[in-house]
Each structure stands twice: as C-alpha cells, then as structure tokens.
C-alpha cells in the first residue's frame, strides 16, 4: 500500500469522504462491544469450573500437615499452596507469602506499608519531603494509580523490546535518594507484550541505589501466560539479585487471576527472608490468615505446576486465534500506510498500538461513538498523560471472536479517518 503521506491532498480528501461513509454504516449497526480491559472470556472461565466441586467431605479440607483449612491460622499460606505458587514464580516455597485473590491488593499493601511504616527500619515515606517512582511507559494503569494515590511523584522511563531504558534507570536510582521504587511487568509486559532481555534483568539486579529502601516492584503477572509453545524465558530476579549482592532489593508479585478465576484466585509475594519478616509484622496485625479453603481448592485442582501449565495451554488455544485475528486485520488494513505500528506478543493479554502523534484520543473517541469501548487513550502513562497522544492498548481476550474481528475492523477504520484528518490539517487543507 502507498503511505498516506505520499498521497496528494485531493486523494486524501476523496478517501476521507469514502471512509466516513463506511463509518456511518458502522454507527447504524448499534454495536455494543467492549475491549477496554484484559478480562478472561467466559470460555476461559469455564476451564476452571471443576474447581467448584473439587472439595467435598471434611477430610478433603485437611492439609498434608494436618491443618484444618476451615479454621483460623497459617498466616503465610498453607504449605501446598506455597509450593504450587513457588513453582509458578520460580522461587523456593519458603520465600513466599500467600494472600487473597488479588496481586494488585498485595502491591497496594506493599506501597502503603512503606508509606506509613517504612521499609526494614528506614524512614516512613510519609515523613519525607519527596518520594519518587520510576514508571516504564507505556505501562500498567493500575500500577500508576497506586503511586498517584499516595502522592508519589512518577517519572517516565521509555520502554523498548529489551525492557526499560536501563541507562536512565541506573542514573535515577544511583543519583537520587528520593527514588524508592520502579514498577516492572517483566514478562509479556502490559501493554506491549515485551519480555525483558537477560541483560536487562541482570542490570536490574546489579543496581546500586542511593536509597537504602529502594525496591524493584516485579509484577510477574503473565509468568506462564504463553500464546505459543515457543515461550519467552527471563532470568529469575530473586536469584539474580542474590548473586549481585542485593538480596533484599526486590518484591516479586504474581497471582492466579488469569489462570483460575479473576475474582477468586490466589495471590503471592516472593522476597528475601529479611523482607518477608518485615512484611509479616504488618500482616500479623492486618489478618489472622487468608482463605485457606481457596488455597487448597487450587492445589487439588491443578495438583502441581505441570497441571497448571497444561491448563494454560488450553487458555492459549482460546486466546491465540483472537490475537492472531487482531494482528491479521491490522496488517491487512493498515500495513504499509505508515499511520501506525503495533506489537506482536507471544504471550500476555494485550497488543500495543501506536498511532501518529496527537491521534490516539480521537481514535478511541470515534470507536466509542460507533459502539466499541477501548481503554482510554493516555491510560498507559502516569497521570493519564501520554506526551505524544499516540498509545492505545488493545485487549483481545474478552469478546467472542466474531465480535472482536468487527471491533478491530472498526478500529482500523477510525485510525485511517483520524490519520487522514491529521495529515490534511498539517497541510492546512482540512
């Protein structure tokens, strides 16, 4: 296809009229399609329905060590669940604390605890003049919402296919004591689907922070969420930090939210024993223990990490055609026009699309007016402010395949319309 920028003004104007006519036809369909969040589809949720009746008699609720899951106790999680989540997170079971259903909740608690009581004896952040977090962008909006809620200053760090710009990370961390953390989604990142390179992971582990209480917030949300048999592998961060002489520098988070049921999964934090001891002081005040029945239900259903991996292959069989459909349509409709670019992830839950500068908000708005709701433009940046107004997160997982294809066709149409308007405006011909 000929790039739109190479077309004559009259050709662009004529094409715009034609595309707007097609857009009106879409509006007449009264669509109600939603690609706003990375929710598992009903078909994916059905894969875990056997979990609902995996426990039956009283004897089924007793752990191997004799713990009765119906009662109080076991602050850090039953041993079987620690082993299962430890295998999933590639860490020893004794480096794990099991929580409730949400890793986001665990991350919020971790920031909150640091803010009110400090990290391992360091000054609570609330008593400091300034606290800063590094934020790889585009990134996960809910990460940014947590740090914004606590009034923490967020600093954009550009992402590439290798991971965050480590030159910038190393500079900020080593020079500014106010920098207390960095958000990371190291595998199949949200929204681009990138996995950090081995070098990036090892540079993280070798950081020399000026702040004694600096921590890497390593949200390995998509650790076994592969779309293909050819998986991305990254070095295990706790091991790398230990080898680099920084054993306490990382908090690692994960959950089964997109493995079993998002509302009824189990979450975990993995960290050094020093960090875990610090966390347990707060946890012992906060709760007597999380839902052990649900922990046992997960263990009995998946049995072990191999059972969990096989379960995720069935998820991939559902998700893969959706991702491939979106990419095929983007390639067919927009390839060669030089009005956008998009990622081709091998796992995770999102495809990242970059439009021409200044176009993302209008593209998302046009989609909504025609019945397709997408993640708000700017959501992938701190404070909702994309400096280029170009990044859009596409979430293929939830809609049925036929609806997803229609939504993506409409999305591509909106990209064309908004891009032509931008080109004509730049030429003073709109």
Secondary structure by P-SEA (a helix, b strand, c coil): ccccccccaaaaaaaaaaaaaaaaaaaaacccccccccccccccccccccccccccccccccccccccccccccccccaaaaaaaaaaacccccccccccccaaaaaaaaaaaaaccccccccccccccbbbbbbcccccaaaaaaaaaabbbbbbbbbcccccaaaaaaaaaaccccccccccccccccccbbbbcaaaaaaaaacccccccccccccccccccccccbbbbbccaaaaaaaacccccccccccccccccccbbbbbccccaaaaaaaaaaaaaacccccaaaaaaaaaacccaaaaaaaaaaaaaacaaaaaaaaaaaaacccccccccccccccccbbbbbcccccaaaaaaaaaaaccccccccccccccccccccbbbbbcccccaaaaaaaaaaaaaaaaaaaaaaaaaaaccc
